[in-house]
Amino acid sequence: MGRLPVIAARSERTHRTGRSERGGLFPSLALRAEGAVPSAAMADLSVSLAGVRLANPVVLAAGTCGYVREIADALPLERLGAITTKSITAESREGNAPWRIIDSPAGMLNAIGLANVGLDRFMREKLPEARGLPCKLFGSVAGHSVDEYLAVASAFDTAAEIAAVELNVSCPNTADGLQFGEHPDALRALLREVKPAVRSKPLFVKLSPNVGDIVAMATAAIDGGAQALVVANTFAAMAIDVETRAPRLSRGRGGLSGPGIHPIVVRMVYDTYHRVARDAKVPVIGLGGVSNWRDAAEFILAGASAVAMGTALFIDPRAPLRVADGLAKWVDRHGCRSVSELVGAVKDGAKAEAKA
Ligand SMILES: Cc1cc2nc3c(=O)[nH]c(=O)nc-3n(C[C@H](O)[C@H](O)[C@H](O)COP(=O)(O)O)c2cc1C
């Protein structure tokens, strides 16, 4: 199990030390990490997501940076576009038993099980920390019934500290066992109830990648009123200890994240943008395996207006700073004044489409 305890301990206690472990788990990441803390660059990195203005397109992904400010002593939050809260459910949840985070050659597997303090404590104890936050905060909502999503989304709608409500739809509905995010009709039914409750801020839907047709799910989300799409979440995965012959995660299966999933998600962002989101004028946030500015730039060229990072924070919580800095220089080098000019600007798009 080699380095396993390191990543597990770091992940569960968030990122308070801020120490870099470059090269620990992902050597390719270390080779590509550039320079120290970045300097300010010239290009305009600000982006608008359904009317929410971000200082730059770099967002921290749900569940990988605590509730609100836990990562602040490792990372100056004013250098981020937004933070996403851990997914909040109506009732508190302890989550799954250990092991619930393990390493894998190109990322990590997690089966946290939505451990969180529940809506009441989140609103009372965690959300006040967001006052004066120097970047935007997206509130992530999860649930195992339509009513649960409704309760959390309605509360978030009233919270001034939250700029947008993000639905994590990778949860099974206890009523029928189907995941909301894996069936277009289930997603439509969820949004029919939740959308009317989110009136004062944009509603984002975080799509599951565990589907045959991501465009069908994106279409269902947009039909249901999603004003931005997060593409995507972790991939259903499993790891087995060949000596004990038991699954390495207590729950048996979990979700794969990190560099290994990035090219798959680039294709999903590309398809989502070109086949539905661009015409619907619904921005896409690319999420999956971003470790450096090139990964982020790839998402932007594929059609993402913003880019989120999760697993990379466990290796180096300051990685988002280098991503923002690298993007600024990239935009400059490409003769653009704003990063928005490069959204969906991949060449030979038709060829990629034809060969799909
Ligand atoms: C430890 C861990 C906890 C996560 N918790 C959540 C969560 O609470 N809600 C959610 O929507 N996604 C959660 N995710 C998924 C991430 O937000 C992200 O979608 C996924 O990790 C892919 O991005 P990455 O490759 O940059 O990590 C979690 C991921 C990890 C690794």
Ligand as a Chemical Component Dictionary entry (heavy atoms), coordinates in Angstrom:
data_LIG
# 
_chem_comp.id                   LIG 
_chem_comp.type                 NON-POLYMER 
_chem_comp.pdbx_formal_charge   0 
_chem_comp.three_letter_code    LIG 
# 
loop_
_chem_comp_atom.comp_id 
_chem_comp_atom.atom_id 
_chem_comp_atom.alt_atom_id 
_chem_comp_atom.type_symbol 
_chem_comp_atom.charge 
_chem_comp_atom.model_Cartn_x 
_chem_comp_atom.model_Cartn_y 
_chem_comp_atom.model_Cartn_z 
_chem_comp_atom.pdbx_ordinal 
LIG C1  C1  C 0 -12.085 13.135 -1.940  1  
LIG C2  C2  C 0 -13.119 13.603 -2.917  2  
LIG C3  C3  C 0 -14.343 14.064 -2.452  3  
LIG C4  C4  C 0 -15.313 14.500 -3.357  4  
LIG N1  N1  N 0 -16.504 14.976 -2.888  5  
LIG C5  C5  C 0 -17.406 15.478 -3.762  6  
LIG C6  C6  C 0 -18.613 16.073 -3.290  7  
LIG O1  O1  O 0 -18.881 16.189 -2.094  8  
LIG N2  N2  N 0 -19.487 16.536 -4.239  9  
LIG C7  C7  C 0 -19.228 16.487 -5.584  10 
LIG O2  O2  O 0 -20.046 16.965 -6.378  11 
LIG N3  N3  N 0 -18.072 15.945 -6.046  12 
LIG C8  C8  C 0 -17.170 15.468 -5.172  13 
LIG N4  N4  N 0 -15.989 14.956 -5.644  14 
LIG C9  C9  C 0 -15.717 14.967 -7.096  15 
LIG C10 C10 C 0 -14.887 16.195 -7.484  16 
LIG O3  O3  O 0 -15.581 17.388 -7.228  17 
LIG C11 C11 C 0 -14.543 16.151 -8.992  18 
LIG O4  O4  O 0 -15.739 16.138 -9.723  19 
LIG C12 C12 C 0 -13.726 14.907 -9.375  20 
LIG O5  O5  O 0 -12.779 14.617 -8.381  21 
LIG C13 C13 C 0 -13.038 15.075 -10.732 22 
LIG O6  O6  O 0 -12.139 16.154 -10.728 23 
LIG P1  P1  P 0 -10.543 15.966 -10.459 24 
LIG O7  O7  O 0 -10.057 14.920 -11.392 25 
LIG O8  O8  O 0 -9.967  17.327 -10.698 26 
LIG O9  O9  O 0 -10.429 15.537 -9.038  27 
LIG C14 C14 C 0 -15.032 14.494 -4.749  28 
LIG C15 C15 C 0 -13.786 14.033 -5.200  29 
LIG C16 C16 C 0 -12.835 13.595 -4.309  30 
LIG C17 C17 C 0 -11.505 13.130 -4.843  31 
# 
loop_
_chem_comp_bond.comp_id 
_chem_comp_bond.atom_id_1 
_chem_comp_bond.atom_id_2 
_chem_comp_bond.value_order 
_chem_comp_bond.pdbx_ordinal 
LIG C1  C2  SING 1  
LIG C2  C3  SING 2  
LIG C2  C16 DOUB 3  
LIG C3  C4  DOUB 4  
LIG C4  N1  SING 5  
LIG C4  C14 SING 6  
LIG N1  C5  DOUB 7  
LIG C5  C6  SING 8  
LIG C5  C8  SING 9  
LIG C6  O1  DOUB 10 
LIG C6  N2  SING 11 
LIG N2  C7  SING 12 
LIG C7  O2  DOUB 13 
LIG C7  N3  SING 14 
LIG N3  C8  DOUB 15 
LIG C8  N4  SING 16 
LIG N4  C9  SING 17 
LIG N4  C14 SING 18 
LIG C9  C10 SING 19 
LIG C10 O3  SING 20 
LIG C10 C11 SING 21 
LIG C11 O4  SING 22 
LIG C11 C12 SING 23 
LIG C12 O5  SING 24 
LIG C12 C13 SING 25 
LIG C13 O6  SING 26 
LIG O6  P1  SING 27 
LIG P1  O7  DOUB 28 
LIG P1  O8  SING 29 
LIG P1  O9  SING 30 
LIG C14 C15 DOUB 31 
LIG C15 C16 SING 32 
LIG C16 C17 SING 33 
# 
